[in-house]
Amino acid sequence: MSALPRIRVLDMTRIFAGPWAAQILADFGADVVKVEHPKGGDDVRRMGFPRRDAAGRETGETSSYLAMNRGKRSIALDIGAPEGQARLKALAGRADVLIENFKVGGLRRFGLDYPTLAALNPRLVYCSITGFGQGGPYAALPGYDPIFQAMSGLMSVTGVPEGEPGAGPALVGYSVSDLNAGFYATIAILAALHHRDTVSGRGQHIDLALLDAQLAAHSHIAMNYLISGRMPVRAGTASQINTPWQAFDTADRPLMVAIGNDRQFAQFCAVLGLEGLAEDPRFATNRQRMAHKPALLPVLQQALLARGAGAWMALLNEAGISSGPLNDFGAAAADPQLNHRAMWRRMPHPDGGELPFIANPVNFSETPVAYGRVPPRLGEHTEEVLADWLGEGAA
């Protein structure tokens, strides 16, 4: 038994944010149907690295597409044609959720906007994901993840600090704005379904903007500014509010250390053999440590050069101090904790090979996540879905 066994989802989204939300719903057991144009389908099918089959031949599937679309069925519909619009309306009449990321008003000319479909199916939860939202001076503008990283303020706090070699802003290394929007979309859809099924009996329209989602995800960093009036800065690997809370060099490789309170700082100093440092008035409290970072950090750095990262981790873990190596994905794939948690998975692929993937991190006690379908080929399930949702004669 899955968590969402009777929920039907029409995924009319492309690229990352919408497909990510729909994939989460598929992981939780929803019947997710990916609606694509017959010519080319989702643009993300052509982004990323090509997957090869068991014989080493390129399959036409790409890493980016495979990351966002497991668990779904794909149908090919031309919604620009009357018959395609009719099919989509019929499917929407039987759906619980529709997710779309067309330009603002883009589906209205096809009769596939929320007011039209809600009149056909009042229980429909209709989630619109756009760059800037359904209203406002930027509503009609296009946008991709780096634009929202820049405009939300994220890049102002990400990168090498001023005064250091290579100082300047940096792009977060993955499409964080897209995935944050996908998470918010999933949460909103589940909340709207709950309200429909327990309160109102009706669906509703969800207006979600990537810019809004990325700003909201700044959470405590943005609140630091609102409360103090002090502008957060680029701090490299360091925290804006705690110290020591950053990467340090060791005898062999960098190590991330995170000290959460004054007691932990005293324990940290004891492990490093820096007895008395925690009693120094400049460093006794986190507030004082933040004020005197230029004096504190070189002392800690020099001490940490005495051993390698693995040796320090063992000592720090024994003392209850949080630390960890700066892994690349190869090292993360070999990490015993991530392997114990079964985060690196494989599923059989119809071409005879296997598809590697990263698991959904949610572990339900009663409704475990199941991975029953590899990401679909374009239009692979058109006849199957039309027959399944609309009746035997529909195909």
N, C-alpha and C positions, 0 to 999 in steps of 0.2 A: 504494500500500500504506500502510495506517495502522498505528499502534503497537498497537492493540487490536482487530484485525479479527474475532476470533471470540469476543469477550466479550459476553455478554448480561446486561443490568442491568435490574432492576425498581426503578423509582424511586417509592416510596410516601411521598414526603416532600412537605411544603408549606412555603410562605413562602420562606426564603432559604438556610439552611445546607445542608440536604440537596439541594435543587435545584441549588445552586452546585456541589457535589461531583459530582452526576450530569452536569451540563453539561460539566465538565472531562473526565470519562470519555467523553462523546459527542464532544467535540472531538478526543480521541485515537483515535477510531474505534470505540468500543464501540456496540453496538446498545442504546440506552437507551429503555425503554418507561415512560412516565409514567402511573401508575395513579391515577385520580381518581374521586371520587364523581360519578355522573351528574347530580346536582343541584348545580350551582355549581362543582364542581371545586376546585382549589387556591385558597385565599383570596387569594393574591397576584395572581390575575387581576383583582381589584378594587382594587389598590393602585397608586398612581403616576398618571402623566399619560396621558390617552388617546392612542393612535396614530390618525392619520388616513390614509385611503387616498389614491390619486393624485388623486381628485376632491375631497378635503378633507372627506370624511365620516368621522365617528368609526367605528372598526372593532370596538370592544368589547375590543381588546387594550390593555394598559397597559404603561407603561415598566418597572415593576418586574418584571412577569411576563416581558416580553421579554428582560430582562437575565439571567435565570436558566435559560432553558428552550430554547435553540436546540439543534438536532441531535437532538431527541427525537421519539418517536411517542407519542401520547396514546390511552389506552383508558379507557373509562368502565365501571367495575365497582362494584356495590353489595356490599361485602364483608359487610354486615349480613344479606344474603340467602344462603341455602344455595347457590344456583347461582353467586353471585358468589364465595363462598369456594371452591367447587370449581374454578372457572376460575382463581382466583389460585393455588391449590395446584398445579394442572396447569402453570401458567406457571413457578412457583417450581421445579418439578421439572426444568425445562429451563434455568434461569437459572444464571449464574455468581455474580451479586451481587444482593442485595436490600438496599436502603437504606430505612429508615423512621424517622419522628420522631414516632410516636404517644406518648402518655403511657405511663409505665412500666407494663407489664402490659396495655396497651390492646389488643394484638393477640392476647393469649392466649385471650380469650373467643371469638374467631373461629377458633381453631385455626390461627393464622398466626404464632405465636411461633417463636423459633429452635429450641427442642427438637423441636417438631412438624415443622417444615419440614426440619430437618437429618436427621430420620429418613427423610423422603421423598427428600432429595437431600443426601447426606453431603458433596458437593463445594461446597455453597453457602457463600459468604462473606456473612454477614448483619450489616449495620452499623446499629446503633441510635444515633440522635443525639437527645439530650434536653437540657433545660436544666441539670440537676444530676446526671445519671447514673442508673444502675440501682439504686443503693443510697445509704444515708445519710439524715440527718434531713430533707433538702430534696427527696428524690427525687420525691415526688408533687406538688411545687409547680409552677405554671406560670411561664413567664418569657420575656421578649423581650430583644433586644439591649441596651437601656439598663440593664436590671437587671444584666446581667453586666458591662457597663462599670463600673457603680457598685460591685458587690460584689467584683470582682477587684482593685480598686485603681487601675484605669486613670484614672478621673476625678480621683483624688487627685494625678496627675501631669500632668493636661491642663487648661489654662485659664490665666487671668491670675494672675500671682504675687501673693502677699500684699503689701499695702502699695501696690499700683498701682491706678489708677482702674479700676473694674469687676472688682476681684479676686474670684475664685471659680472653682469647677470648671466644666468645659465638656464636653459630649458630643462625642465624635469625630464628624465630619460624615458618616459613612456607617456601615452596620451591620457594624462591624469584628468584633464577636464572632461573628456569623453566618458571615462569610466566613473568618475564621480557623478556625472549626470545620469549615467545608467543605474547606479546604485539608488540615487534619489527617485528615479522613475520607478524602479522596482518597489521601493517602500511606498510610494504614493499609490501605485496600482493596487497593492495588497490592502492598503488602508481604504481605498475607494470600494474594493470588492467587499470588505468587511462591513462598511457602512451600508452598501446596497443590500447585503444579505441579512443584516441584523437590525437596520433602522428604517431605511427609506424604500427599499424595493426598486430603486432606480440607480442607474449609473450616473456618471458625470464626466465633465471635461477636465483634463489635467493639462495645464500650461506650464511647461518646464523649459527654462533657458540654461544653456551651458554656462554663460557668464554668471548668472545668479548662483548656479550650483557650485561653481568654483570659488566664488566669493564666500558662500556659506561654509564651504569646507575648510576655509582658513581658521575658523573657530577661535581658538585661544590666541593665535597670533594677531588676528584682527581686533580681538577684544583687548589685547594689550595696548593697542593704539587708542581705542575708544576710551579706555579708562585713564590712561596716563598722559595721552597727548604726545607721547614719544613715538617717533616713526621707527618701526622695525627695520632692521638692516640685513644685508647679506652677511651670513656668519659661517659660510662653508659647512663643515660638519657639526658645528657647535649649536647649542641651544640658545634661544633668545632670553631665557629666564633662569636657567640653572647652570652652575659650573661646579666641578668639571662634568661636562656632558658633551663629549666630542671624540673624534678619532685622534689617537696618539701613535707615533712611530714606536716600534719595539725593535729588538735586535734582529728580527727577520721580516715582519710585515705589520701593517697598521692594525690597531685594535680599537674598537669603539668601546668607550666607557661611559656609563650613565649613573651619576650619583644623585639619588632622589631626596636626601635629607642630610642634616648635619651629623646624625649618628653614623650614617653610611660613609660620610666623608672622613670621620675619625677612623673608622675601620679601614678605609682605603689607604689612609696615610700609614697605618700600622703595617699593612701588607707590604707597602712600598719601602718600609724601613725609615719613614720620615717622622719618627716620634717627636711630638711637640709641635708639629706644624698645625695640627687642628686646634691647638690652644692659642695660636698666634691671633691677636685681636683682629688682624686684617682678614683672617680666613675662618673665623669661628662660626659664622653664619653664612648662609647662601647669599644674603644681600651684601654682606661685606666681601665675600669671594667674588661676586659679580663686579663690585667696585674696584677690586684689586687684581683683576685677571692678569694684567701684564706682569705682575710680580709673581703670581702663583703658577701660571701654566709652565714657564720654563723649568721650574723646580720639579714639577711632576713629570714633564717630558724627559728630563735627564735621568730620573730614577727608572722610568719604564724602558730605557734603552739597555738595561742590565740583563734582561731576559727576552726570550721570544714570546710571541703572542700566545702560543699554546700553554706555555708554562705559567704565564700571567693569568690566563683564563682559569686554569685549575686552582690557583691560589685565590683568585677573586671569587670564584664560585663557592669555594669552601667558606669564605668569609661573608657570603651573602651579597656580594657586589655584582651588579649587572654588567656584563661585558660580552663582546662577540666580535668575530673577525669580519672584515669587509669582504664578503664572498663575491665572486662572480657566479654566473649561473651554473658553471661546471662544478664549482665547490658546493653550491647549494644543492645540486642534484645528488651529491655524495653525502650530504649532511645526515647523520643518523636520526636526528629528531624528525626532519621532514620526511624521511623514508618510513619511520615508525608511524607517522600520521598518514601515510599513503597519499601524499600530495602529488607525487609523480606517478602517473598512470599510463596505461596503454589499453586500447580497445582494438578488437579485430576489425580490419577494413575489408570491404567486399572485394577489393582487388587482390586479396591474398596476403597483403602485408598487415602491418599494425600502425595505428595512429597514436603517437605519444601526445599526452595532454596533461595539463595541470588541473587537479581536482577542484571542485567547489569546496571551500573551507568549512561549510556548515555541516555539522554532524547532528542529525536528529536521532532521538532515542527510539521513536516509533515509526517514522516515515523516512527511511534513509534515502539519500540522493541516489538515483540510478542513471546510468549512462548507456542508454539503449540504442542511440543512433549516432553515427558519424555525421559530420556536416554534409548536407545534401548537395547533389549536383543540381544545376539550374533546371528547374521544371521537372525534377525527378518524380515528384509525387502528384502531379497535376490531376491525372485521372483518379488516382486513389483518393485524394482529398475531396474532389468534387463528388465522387460516389459516396464517400464516408459522411460528409457533412450535408450534402444536398439530396442524397438518394441514389439508388442504383442507376437510374436512367440519366443522371446529370452528366456523367462523363461522356 
